[in-house]
Amino acid sequence: MAMSIDELHARQTEIRGRLQELDAEYRDAQLPEEAKGEWNSLNEEFERNDQDGTVIAMETRQQKDQS
């Protein structure tokens, strides 16, 4: 199911928050395998949402609909 713009923004915020938690938890240590997998997965999702223009495309479409 596709996400709305608000849901996508919320998801990006959740991802940022979790990455910050992991960073704080393992700041002075190497990430254990489980945490490393989560870190990589979250970064991939965040970049995919950001790089493919999903948010921008959705916002542009919404702005056109409101015009």
N, C-alpha and C positions, 0 to 999 in steps of 0.2 A: 504494500500500500504506500502511495506517495505521501510525503510529508508536506504540510503547509509551510509557508515562510516562517511563521512563528515557531512551529515545531522544529524546523531546521536550525533556526537561530538558537533555540533552547538546547538542541542536541550539541551544537558547536560549543555552547557555554558549558554543558556537562562534560564534554570531552576535555576542554581546557582545564576545568576544575579537577578532574581525575588525574590528568597529567601533572598538575601542580602538586596534588597529594602524593603521587608516586615519587616525584622529584624530592619533595620534603622528607618522605619516609626513608629514601635510600640516598640522600644527598652525599654522604661520604662513603658510600659503598657501591659495589657493582650490583646491578639489578639481578635478582635471582631469575631463573629461566621463566617461571610463571609470570612474574612482573614484567620481564622483558617482552614476552609475547603480548601481554596486554598493552604495554607501551607502544610497541610496533603497530599493533592492530588499531589502536586509537589514533595514532598519527596518520596512518594510511587512510582511515575514514575521514579524518579532519581535512587532510589534503585533497582527497577525492571530492568532498563536498565543496571545497574552496576552489580548487584548480579547474574543475570542469565547468565552472561558471553557474552552478546550480542556483546558488542564492541570488546572484546578480540577474540571471535569466528570470527567475520567479518574481523578483522585485520589479523588473522592467515590465513584465507581462501584467503584473498587478497595477502598476502605475498607468499603463495604457488602458486597462479596463476601467479605471477610475476617471479617465479623461472624458 
